[in-house]
Amino acid sequence: MNEKTAARLSRKPRALKPRNPLATAALMRKGGEHARTDKKAGRARQKAAWLKSRDE
């Protein structure tokens, strides 16, 4: 065995740091429905919102 593999085998596994519970909620908030962001999709969303508001 050479020095590199011996050092790798003798290394202790690192203890994992606990996650910050306040930060994980913010990360999950940005999830959700995947919507197209191109010009046609934006215009379709705009028109759908306009039609919905017009019907009410």
mmCIF file of the N, C-alpha and C atoms, coordinates in Angstrom:
data_MODEL
# 
_entry.id   MODEL 
# 
loop_
_atom_site.group_PDB 
_atom_site.id 
_atom_site.type_symbol 
_atom_site.label_atom_id 
_atom_site.label_alt_id 
_atom_site.label_comp_id 
_atom_site.label_asym_id 
_atom_site.label_entity_id 
_atom_site.label_seq_id 
_atom_site.pdbx_PDB_ins_code 
_atom_site.Cartn_x 
_atom_site.Cartn_y 
_atom_site.Cartn_z 
_atom_site.occupancy 
_atom_site.B_iso_or_equiv 
_atom_site.pdbx_formal_charge 
_atom_site.auth_seq_id 
_atom_site.auth_comp_id 
_atom_site.auth_asym_id 
_atom_site.auth_atom_id 
_atom_site.pdbx_PDB_model_num 
ATOM 1   N N  . MET A 1 1  ? 0.841   -1.183 0.000   1.00 0.00 ? 1  MET A N  1 
ATOM 2   C CA . MET A 1 1  ? 0.000   0.000  0.000   1.00 0.00 ? 1  MET A CA 1 
ATOM 3   C C  . MET A 1 1  ? 0.882   1.240  0.000   1.00 0.00 ? 1  MET A C  1 
ATOM 4   N N  . ASN A 1 2  ? 0.517   2.212  -0.818  1.00 0.00 ? 2  ASN A N  1 
ATOM 5   C CA . ASN A 1 2  ? 1.319   3.427  -0.805  1.00 0.00 ? 2  ASN A CA 1 
ATOM 6   C C  . ASN A 1 2  ? 0.763   4.397  0.240   1.00 0.00 ? 2  ASN A C  1 
ATOM 7   N N  . GLU A 1 3  ? 1.402   5.524  0.383   1.00 0.00 ? 3  GLU A N  1 
ATOM 8   C CA . GLU A 1 3  ? 1.050   6.466  1.453   1.00 0.00 ? 3  GLU A CA 1 
ATOM 9   C C  . GLU A 1 3  ? -0.342  7.072  1.269   1.00 0.00 ? 3  GLU A C  1 
ATOM 10  N N  . LYS A 1 4  ? -0.712  7.349  0.030   1.00 0.00 ? 4  LYS A N  1 
ATOM 11  C CA . LYS A 1 4  ? -2.009  7.980  -0.218  1.00 0.00 ? 4  LYS A CA 1 
ATOM 12  C C  . LYS A 1 4  ? -3.169  7.074  0.182   1.00 0.00 ? 4  LYS A C  1 
ATOM 13  N N  . THR A 1 5  ? -3.108  5.803  -0.204  1.00 0.00 ? 5  THR A N  1 
ATOM 14  C CA . THR A 1 5  ? -4.211  4.899  0.140   1.00 0.00 ? 5  THR A CA 1 
ATOM 15  C C  . THR A 1 5  ? -4.230  4.607  1.632   1.00 0.00 ? 5  THR A C  1 
ATOM 16  N N  . ALA A 1 6  ? -3.076  4.548  2.267   1.00 0.00 ? 6  ALA A N  1 
ATOM 17  C CA . ALA A 1 6  ? -3.034  4.314  3.711   1.00 0.00 ? 6  ALA A CA 1 
ATOM 18  C C  . ALA A 1 6  ? -3.642  5.494  4.459   1.00 0.00 ? 6  ALA A C  1 
ATOM 19  N N  . ALA A 1 7  ? -3.374  6.701  4.010   1.00 0.00 ? 7  ALA A N  1 
ATOM 20  C CA . ALA A 1 7  ? -3.941  7.884  4.658   1.00 0.00 ? 7  ALA A CA 1 
ATOM 21  C C  . ALA A 1 7  ? -5.451  7.939  4.443   1.00 0.00 ? 7  ALA A C  1 
ATOM 22  N N  . ARG A 1 8  ? -5.896  7.529  3.261   1.00 0.00 ? 8  ARG A N  1 
ATOM 23  C CA . ARG A 1 8  ? -7.325  7.553  2.976   1.00 0.00 ? 8  ARG A CA 1 
ATOM 24  C C  . ARG A 1 8  ? -8.074  6.529  3.819   1.00 0.00 ? 8  ARG A C  1 
ATOM 25  N N  . LEU A 1 9  ? -7.481  5.364  4.028   1.00 0.00 ? 9  LEU A N  1 
ATOM 26  C CA . LEU A 1 9  ? -8.134  4.320  4.799   1.00 0.00 ? 9  LEU A CA 1 
ATOM 27  C C  . LEU A 1 9  ? -8.152  4.635  6.289   1.00 0.00 ? 9  LEU A C  1 
ATOM 28  N N  . SER A 1 10 ? -7.151  5.339  6.792   1.00 0.00 ? 10 SER A N  1 
ATOM 29  C CA . SER A 1 10 ? -7.079  5.608  8.224   1.00 0.00 ? 10 SER A CA 1 
ATOM 30  C C  . SER A 1 10 ? -7.871  6.849  8.622   1.00 0.00 ? 10 SER A C  1 
ATOM 31  N N  . ARG A 1 11 ? -8.344  7.616  7.653   1.00 0.00 ? 11 ARG A N  1 
ATOM 32  C CA . ARG A 1 11 ? -9.079  8.843  7.945   1.00 0.00 ? 11 ARG A CA 1 
ATOM 33  C C  . ARG A 1 11 ? -10.436 8.524  8.579   1.00 0.00 ? 11 ARG A C  1 
ATOM 34  N N  . LYS A 1 12 ? -10.793 9.270  9.606   1.00 0.00 ? 12 LYS A N  1 
ATOM 35  C CA . LYS A 1 12 ? -12.095 9.075  10.251  1.00 0.00 ? 12 LYS A CA 1 
ATOM 36  C C  . LYS A 1 12 ? -13.187 9.737  9.414   1.00 0.00 ? 12 LYS A C  1 
ATOM 37  N N  . PRO A 1 13 ? -14.371 9.150  9.375   1.00 0.00 ? 13 PRO A N  1 
ATOM 38  C CA . PRO A 1 13 ? -15.453 9.840  8.663   1.00 0.00 ? 13 PRO A CA 1 
ATOM 39  C C  . PRO A 1 13 ? -15.874 11.093 9.434   1.00 0.00 ? 13 PRO A C  1 
ATOM 40  N N  . ARG A 1 14 ? -16.112 12.167 8.705   1.00 0.00 ? 14 ARG A N  1 
ATOM 41  C CA . ARG A 1 14 ? -16.479 13.417 9.348   1.00 0.00 ? 14 ARG A CA 1 
ATOM 42  C C  . ARG A 1 14 ? -17.922 13.359 9.838   1.00 0.00 ? 14 ARG A C  1 
ATOM 43  N N  . ALA A 1 15 ? -18.162 13.992 10.966  1.00 0.00 ? 15 ALA A N  1 
ATOM 44  C CA . ALA A 1 15 ? -19.526 14.093 11.469  1.00 0.00 ? 15 ALA A CA 1 
ATOM 45  C C  . ALA A 1 15 ? -20.265 15.147 10.652  1.00 0.00 ? 15 ALA A C  1 
ATOM 46  N N  . LEU A 1 16 ? -21.483 14.836 10.263  1.00 0.00 ? 16 LEU A N  1 
ATOM 47  C CA . LEU A 1 16 ? -22.255 15.775 9.462   1.00 0.00 ? 16 LEU A CA 1 
ATOM 48  C C  . LEU A 1 16 ? -22.788 16.894 10.353  1.00 0.00 ? 16 LEU A C  1 
ATOM 49  N N  . LYS A 1 17 ? -22.729 18.113 9.824   1.00 0.00 ? 17 LYS A N  1 
ATOM 50  C CA . LYS A 1 17 ? -23.282 19.248 10.557  1.00 0.00 ? 17 LYS A CA 1 
ATOM 51  C C  . LYS A 1 17 ? -24.794 19.218 10.419  1.00 0.00 ? 17 LYS A C  1 
ATOM 52  N N  . PRO A 1 18 ? -25.521 19.497 11.478  1.00 0.00 ? 18 PRO A N  1 
ATOM 53  C CA . PRO A 1 18 ? -26.981 19.533 11.338  1.00 0.00 ? 18 PRO A CA 1 
ATOM 54  C C  . PRO A 1 18 ? -27.403 20.717 10.484  1.00 0.00 ? 18 PRO A C  1 
ATOM 55  N N  . ARG A 1 19 ? -28.471 20.536 9.733   1.00 0.00 ? 19 ARG A N  1 
ATOM 56  C CA . ARG A 1 19 ? -28.958 21.609 8.879   1.00 0.00 ? 19 ARG A CA 1 
ATOM 57  C C  . ARG A 1 19 ? -29.662 22.664 9.712   1.00 0.00 ? 19 ARG A C  1 
ATOM 58  N N  . ASN A 1 20 ? -29.639 23.878 9.206   1.00 0.00 ? 20 ASN A N  1 
ATOM 59  C CA . ASN A 1 20 ? -30.333 24.976 9.855   1.00 0.00 ? 20 ASN A CA 1 
ATOM 60  C C  . ASN A 1 20 ? -31.820 24.851 9.520   1.00 0.00 ? 20 ASN A C  1 
ATOM 61  N N  . PRO A 1 21 ? -32.691 24.598 10.503  1.00 0.00 ? 21 PRO A N  1 
ATOM 62  C CA . PRO A 1 21 ? -34.113 24.401 10.199  1.00 0.00 ? 21 PRO A CA 1 
ATOM 63  C C  . PRO A 1 21 ? -34.786 25.664 9.668   1.00 0.00 ? 21 PRO A C  1 
ATOM 64  N N  . LEU A 1 22 ? -34.234 26.830 9.983   1.00 0.00 ? 22 LEU A N  1 
ATOM 65  C CA . LEU A 1 22 ? -34.826 28.066 9.489   1.00 0.00 ? 22 LEU A CA 1 
ATOM 66  C C  . LEU A 1 22 ? -34.510 28.290 8.016   1.00 0.00 ? 22 LEU A C  1 
ATOM 67  N N  . ALA A 1 23 ? -33.383 27.767 7.568   1.00 0.00 ? 23 ALA A N  1 
ATOM 68  C CA . ALA A 1 23 ? -32.980 27.968 6.175   1.00 0.00 ? 23 ALA A CA 1 
ATOM 69  C C  . ALA A 1 23 ? -33.692 26.994 5.244   1.00 0.00 ? 23 ALA A C  1 
ATOM 70  N N  . THR A 1 24 ? -34.027 25.803 5.716   1.00 0.00 ? 24 THR A N  1 
ATOM 71  C CA . THR A 1 24 ? -34.631 24.820 4.823   1.00 0.00 ? 24 THR A CA 1 
ATOM 72  C C  . THR A 1 24 ? -36.022 25.251 4.388   1.00 0.00 ? 24 THR A C  1 
ATOM 73  N N  . ALA A 1 25 ? -36.767 25.937 5.241   1.00 0.00 ? 25 ALA A N  1 
ATOM 74  C CA . ALA A 1 25 ? -38.109 26.370 4.852   1.00 0.00 ? 25 ALA A CA 1 
ATOM 75  C C  . ALA A 1 25 ? -38.026 27.364 3.692   1.00 0.00 ? 25 ALA A C  1 
ATOM 76  N N  . ALA A 1 26 ? -37.055 28.239 3.711   1.00 0.00 ? 26 ALA A N  1 
ATOM 77  C CA . ALA A 1 26 ? -36.899 29.211 2.635   1.00 0.00 ? 26 ALA A CA 1 
ATOM 78  C C  . ALA A 1 26 ? -36.533 28.516 1.334   1.00 0.00 ? 26 ALA A C  1 
ATOM 79  N N  . LEU A 1 27 ? -35.741 27.462 1.407   1.00 0.00 ? 27 LEU A N  1 
ATOM 80  C CA . LEU A 1 27 ? -35.373 26.736 0.203   1.00 0.00 ? 27 LEU A CA 1 
ATOM 81  C C  . LEU A 1 27 ? -36.580 26.041 -0.405  1.00 0.00 ? 27 LEU A C  1 
ATOM 82  N N  . MET A 1 28 ? -37.458 25.510 0.432   1.00 0.00 ? 28 MET A N  1 
ATOM 83  C CA . MET A 1 28 ? -38.618 24.799 -0.078  1.00 0.00 ? 28 MET A CA 1 
ATOM 84  C C  . MET A 1 28 ? -39.646 25.760 -0.660  1.00 0.00 ? 28 MET A C  1 
ATOM 85  N N  . ARG A 1 29 ? -39.640 26.998 -0.235  1.00 0.00 ? 29 ARG A N  1 
ATOM 86  C CA . ARG A 1 29 ? -40.627 27.961 -0.704  1.00 0.00 ? 29 ARG A CA 1 
ATOM 87  C C  . ARG A 1 29 ? -40.460 28.259 -2.186  1.00 0.00 ? 29 ARG A C  1 
ATOM 88  N N  . LYS A 1 30 ? -39.227 28.133 -2.696  1.00 0.00 ? 30 LYS A N  1 
ATOM 89  C CA . LYS A 1 30 ? -39.003 28.458 -4.097  1.00 0.00 ? 30 LYS A CA 1 
ATOM 90  C C  . LYS A 1 30 ? -39.369 27.300 -5.017  1.00 0.00 ? 30 LYS A C  1 
ATOM 91  N N  . GLY A 1 31 ? -39.773 26.185 -4.470  1.00 0.00 ? 31 GLY A N  1 
ATOM 92  C CA . GLY A 1 31 ? -40.190 25.056 -5.289  1.00 0.00 ? 31 GLY A CA 1 
ATOM 93  C C  . GLY A 1 31 ? -41.575 25.300 -5.864  1.00 0.00 ? 31 GLY A C  1 
ATOM 94  N N  . GLY A 1 32 ? -42.141 24.292 -6.425  1.00 0.00 ? 32 GLY A N  1 
ATOM 95  C CA . GLY A 1 32 ? -43.503 24.421 -6.918  1.00 0.00 ? 32 GLY A CA 1 
ATOM 96  C C  . GLY A 1 32 ? -43.610 24.092 -8.389  1.00 0.00 ? 32 GLY A C  1 
ATOM 97  N N  . GLU A 1 33 ? -44.673 24.555 -8.965  1.00 0.00 ? 33 GLU A N  1 
ATOM 98  C CA . GLU A 1 33 ? -45.007 24.239 -10.336 1.00 0.00 ? 33 GLU A CA 1 
ATOM 99  C C  . GLU A 1 33 ? -43.955 24.798 -11.291 1.00 0.00 ? 33 GLU A C  1 
ATOM 100 N N  . HIS A 1 34 ? -43.567 23.990 -12.253 1.00 0.00 ? 34 HIS A N  1 
ATOM 101 C CA . HIS A 1 34 ? -42.610 24.434 -13.260 1.00 0.00 ? 34 HIS A CA 1 
ATOM 102 C C  . HIS A 1 34 ? -43.407 25.031 -14.406 1.00 0.00 ? 34 HIS A C  1 
ATOM 103 N N  . ALA A 1 35 ? -43.247 26.294 -14.643 1.00 0.00 ? 35 ALA A N  1 
ATOM 104 C CA . ALA A 1 35 ? -43.980 26.968 -15.713 1.00 0.00 ? 35 ALA A CA 1 
ATOM 105 C C  . ALA A 1 35 ? -42.998 27.487 -16.753 1.00 0.00 ? 35 ALA A C  1 
ATOM 106 N N  . ARG A 1 36 ? -43.440 27.496 -18.012 1.00 0.00 ? 36 ARG A N  1 
ATOM 107 C CA . ARG A 1 36 ? -42.594 28.031 -19.076 1.00 0.00 ? 36 ARG A CA 1 
ATOM 108 C C  . ARG A 1 36 ? -42.426 29.525 -18.860 1.00 0.00 ? 36 ARG A C  1 
ATOM 109 N N  . THR A 1 37 ? -41.291 30.046 -19.268 1.00 0.00 ? 37 THR A N  1 
ATOM 110 C CA . THR A 1 37 ? -41.005 31.461 -19.043 1.00 0.00 ? 37 THR A CA 1 
ATOM 111 C C  . THR A 1 37 ? -40.812 32.223 -20.348 1.00 0.00 ? 37 THR A C  1 
ATOM 112 N N  . ASP A 1 38 ? -41.110 31.591 -21.485 1.00 0.00 ? 38 ASP A N  1 
ATOM 113 C CA . ASP A 1 38 ? -40.910 32.300 -22.738 1.00 0.00 ? 38 ASP A CA 1 
ATOM 114 C C  . ASP A 1 38 ? -42.055 33.280 -23.003 1.00 0.00 ? 38 ASP A C  1 
ATOM 115 N N  . LYS A 1 39 ? -41.955 34.036 -24.081 1.00 0.00 ? 39 LYS A N  1 
ATOM 116 C CA . LYS A 1 39 ? -42.900 35.124 -24.368 1.00 0.00 ? 39 LYS A CA 1 
ATOM 117 C C  . LYS A 1 39 ? -44.318 34.601 -24.595 1.00 0.00 ? 39 LYS A C  1 
ATOM 118 N N  . LYS A 1 40 ? -44.449 33.491 -25.318 1.00 0.00 ? 40 LYS A N  1 
ATOM 119 C CA . LYS A 1 40 ? -45.782 32.950 -25.597 1.00 0.00 ? 40 LYS A CA 1 
ATOM 120 C C  . LYS A 1 40 ? -46.477 32.498 -24.312 1.00 0.00 ? 40 LYS A C  1 
ATOM 121 N N  . ALA A 1 41 ? -45.735 31.859 -23.421 1.00 0.00 ? 41 ALA A N  1 
ATOM 122 C CA . ALA A 1 41 ? -46.334 31.380 -22.179 1.00 0.00 ? 41 ALA A CA 1 
ATOM 123 C C  . ALA A 1 41 ? -46.751 32.550 -21.302 1.00 0.00 ? 41 ALA A C  1 
ATOM 124 N N  . GLY A 1 42 ? -45.936 33.597 -21.268 1.00 0.00 ? 42 GLY A N  1 
ATOM 125 C CA . GLY A 1 42 ? -46.283 34.782 -20.478 1.00 0.00 ? 42 GLY A CA 1 
ATOM 126 C C  . GLY A 1 42 ? -47.527 35.456 -21.001 1.00 0.00 ? 42 GLY A C  1 
ATOM 127 N N  . ARG A 1 43 ? -47.639 35.539 -22.319 1.00 0.00 ? 43 ARG A N  1 
ATOM 128 C CA . ARG A 1 43 ? -48.828 36.141 -22.931 1.00 0.00 ? 43 ARG A CA 1 
ATOM 129 C C  . ARG A 1 43 ? -50.060 35.287 -22.655 1.00 0.00 ? 43 ARG A C  1 
ATOM 130 N N  . ALA A 1 44 ? -49.920 33.968 -22.690 1.00 0.00 ? 44 ALA A N  1 
ATOM 131 C CA . ALA A 1 44 ? -51.045 33.074 -22.407 1.00 0.00 ? 44 ALA A CA 1 
ATOM 132 C C  . ALA A 1 44 ? -51.510 33.225 -20.965 1.00 0.00 ? 44 ALA A C  1 
ATOM 133 N N  . ARG A 1 45 ? -50.550 33.335 -20.032 1.00 0.00 ? 45 ARG A N  1 
ATOM 134 C CA . ARG A 1 45 ? -50.930 33.544 -18.619 1.00 0.00 ? 45 ARG A CA 1 
ATOM 135 C C  . ARG A 1 45 ? -51.636 34.877 -18.449 1.00 0.00 ? 45 ARG A C  1 
ATOM 136 N N  . GLN A 1 46 ? -51.131 35.905 -19.123 1.00 0.00 ? 46 GLN A N  1 
ATOM 137 C CA . GLN A 1 46 ? -51.724 37.235 -19.035 1.00 0.00 ? 46 GLN A CA 1 
ATOM 138 C C  . GLN A 1 46 ? -53.156 37.219 -19.584 1.00 0.00 ? 46 GLN A C  1 
ATOM 139 N N  . LYS A 1 47 ? -53.357 36.568 -20.710 1.00 0.00 ? 47 LYS A N  1 
ATOM 140 C CA . LYS A 1 47 ? -54.682 36.509 -21.323 1.00 0.00 ? 47 LYS A CA 1 
ATOM 141 C C  . LYS A 1 47 ? -55.642 35.696 -20.461 1.00 0.00 ? 47 LYS A C  1 
ATOM 142 N N  . ALA A 1 48 ? -55.166 34.585 -19.874 1.00 0.00 ? 48 ALA A N  1 
ATOM 143 C CA . ALA A 1 48 ? -56.020 33.767 -19.015 1.00 0.00 ? 48 ALA A CA 1 
ATOM 144 C C  . ALA A 1 48 ? -56.460 34.562 -17.784 1.00 0.00 ? 48 ALA A C  1 
ATOM 145 N N  . ALA A 1 49 ? -55.544 35.336 -17.205 1.00 0.00 ? 49 ALA A N  1 
ATOM 146 C CA . ALA A 1 49 ? -55.894 36.155 -16.048 1.00 0.00 ? 49 ALA A CA 1 
ATOM 147 C C  . ALA A 1 49 ? -56.894 37.237 -16.436 1.00 0.00 ? 49 ALA A C  1 
ATOM 148 N N  . TRP A 1 50 ? -56.713 37.813 -17.629 1.00 0.00 ? 50 TRP A N  1 
ATOM 149 C CA . TRP A 1 50 ? -57.634 38.851 -18.096 1.00 0.00 ? 50 TRP A CA 1 
ATOM 150 C C  . TRP A 1 50 ? -59.032 38.277 -18.331 1.00 0.00 ? 50 TRP A C  1 
ATOM 151 N N  . LEU A 1 51 ? -59.090 37.089 -18.958 1.00 0.00 ? 51 LEU A N  1 
ATOM 152 C CA . LEU A 1 51 ? -60.380 36.443 -19.206 1.00 0.00 ? 51 LEU A CA 1 
ATOM 153 C C  . LEU A 1 51 ? -61.071 36.072 -17.902 1.00 0.00 ? 51 LEU A C  1 
ATOM 154 N N  . LYS A 1 52 ? -60.298 35.608 -16.948 1.00 0.00 ? 52 LYS A N  1 
ATOM 155 C CA . LYS A 1 52 ? -60.854 35.232 -15.642 1.00 0.00 ? 52 LYS A CA 1 
ATOM 156 C C  . LYS A 1 52 ? -61.414 36.460 -14.932 1.00 0.00 ? 52 LYS A C  1 
ATOM 157 N N  . SER A 1 53 ? -60.698 37.562 -14.978 1.00 0.00 ? 53 SER A N  1 
ATOM 158 C CA . SER A 1 53 ? -61.171 38.789 -14.295 1.00 0.00 ? 53 SER A CA 1 
ATOM 159 C C  . SER A 1 53 ? -62.368 39.379 -15.029 1.00 0.00 ? 53 SER A C  1 
ATOM 160 N N  . ARG A 1 54 ? -62.446 39.190 -16.335 1.00 0.00 ? 54 ARG A N  1 
ATOM 161 C CA . ARG A 1 54 ? -63.557 39.717 -17.118 1.00 0.00 ? 54 ARG A CA 1 
ATOM 162 C C  . ARG A 1 54 ? -64.852 38.959 -16.845 1.00 0.00 ? 54 ARG A C  1 
ATOM 163 N N  . ASP A 1 55 ? -64.721 37.644 -16.576 1.00 0.00 ? 55 ASP A N  1 
ATOM 164 C CA . ASP A 1 55 ? -65.903 36.817 -16.331 1.00 0.00 ? 55 ASP A CA 1 
ATOM 165 C C  . ASP A 1 55 ? -66.519 37.086 -14.951 1.00 0.00 ? 55 ASP A C  1 
ATOM 166 N N  . GLU A 1 56 ? -65.741 37.553 -14.039 1.00 0.00 ? 56 GLU A N  1 
ATOM 167 C CA . GLU A 1 56 ? -66.245 37.763 -12.673 1.00 0.00 ? 56 GLU A CA 1 
ATOM 168 C C  . GLU A 1 56 ? -67.100 38.977 -12.544 1.00 0.00 ? 56 GLU A C  1 
# 
